[in-house]
Amino acid sequence: MLFGTIEVNPEEIIRIPAGPIGFPDYKEFVLIVDEYEYPFRTFQSLEDPTFAFIFVNPLIARQDYKVDVTANDLKLIEADSIENVDVFVTVYKTGDLKQITVNLLAPFLINTKKQIGYQYVVPNKKYQKKEPFLQSND
């Protein structure tokens, strides 16, 4: 268990009906915000205490990041508009801060009003699965 035993308010449970890509059996998560880990967040599975993703707002990694969701995408998470949707990307951490990468190709879209989400795949291949978290200013 990553955080030991934690109490979860049922209203904070985020459902991913199809499960994350490659993990269809994991459907309930909680987003854990720890001020000492900012800007990172933990997306902790409630089915398996050893399974979690590290999330970050994609705009921190790349200021020009944009996902073009369709009405069908919004329907999947029961959202009326993109304003009620938070977008997160997964982080691949290593011991070296310069080696941290983010998956900009397959972000998670989460309807913040209904706590429903899914992992969206950007169709235009504009982004990569492993892009550097710290962009060079060269």
N, C-alpha and C positions, 0 to 999 in steps of 0.2 A: 504494500500500500504506500503510495507516494506521500500522503499527508497524514497517515494514521487514520483514526476514526474521525469523521466529520459529520455534522448534522446538516441535512439538506432540506430546505423548505421545498415542499412539493411544487410550489409555483416557480421555483428556479430550475426545475428539471427541463432540459432541452431535449426534445425528441428528434431523432434522425430516422424517419421511418424506413428508409432503404439502407441505413447504416452507411458509414464512410466507405469510400471505394476500397475494395479488398477486405472489408470487415463487416459483412452484412448482418452478423449476429449482434453487433453492438448498436443499440438503438437509443439508450438513455444516457445523457451526460449532464454534467454541471460545469459551469465556467467558474473557475476559481481565480480570483484576483488577489495577488499578494503584493503589497506595496514595495517589498524588497526585490521583487522580480520584474518590476516595471521596465520596459513596456510589454514584457511577455506575460501570457496568461496560460493557465492549465485547463484543458478541456478533458475532464476526468470522466471515464466510463463509470457508470453505476453498476453495470453487470460484472465487471472485472476490475478490482481495485489496482491491478498492476498495469492496466492499459490506459494510456492518456496521450493526448497530443499537446504540444506546446504551440500556442497561437500568438500571433501579433497582427496588428492592424497593417495591411499591406502598404498603406501610404507612408508608413515610417520607413519601410524598405525602399520604396520607389514612389516618389511624389506624383508621377504621371500615371500611376496604376488605375485602370478602369476596367470594370466588367460590364458588358452589354447584355443585361438580362432581358428576357422576353416576357410577355404576359404569361406564357405557359410556365416559365421558371418561377414567377411570383405565385402562380396558382399552386405549384407543388408545395410551397411553404405557407399557403393561405394568406399571402400578403396582398394588400390592395395597391401598394406603391413601394418603390425602392426606399422611401424615407423611413419605413419601419424595418429595414433590413440592415443588420450589421454584417460586415464582410471581414473574415479572418483568413489568414494563410498559415499553414503549418511551418514550423521552424525545425531545422535539423541542427542541433547543437553539437559542437565538439569542444574539446578542451581549449582550442585556440579561437579567440574571439573573431579573428580575421577569416576563419573557415566556416562560420555559421552561414547556412543557406536557408532560403525560404522557397516554398512551393507556390509560385505565382500562377501556375497552370491550372491548379485545381483548388480554388478557394472554397471555404465554407460560407454559405449564405444562411443567416439566422433571422427569422422573423421575431423581433424583440417583443412584440405584443402577444403572440401566441406560443412562443418558445418552441417553434418548429424550424428545422433546418435541413439542409442537404449539401452535399459536396458537388459543386458545379465544376464542369470542365470547360475552360475557355476554348471556344471552337476555332479560333483563328491562329492558334500556335504562336501568338505574339509573345507569349511568355514561356519560361522554362520551368521544369520541375525543380531544379536546383539553381537558383540565382543567388549571387552573393547578397547577404543581408546588408553589409556595409559597402555601399557603392563608392567607387573611386571618384575623387573630384578632379582627376587629371583632365 
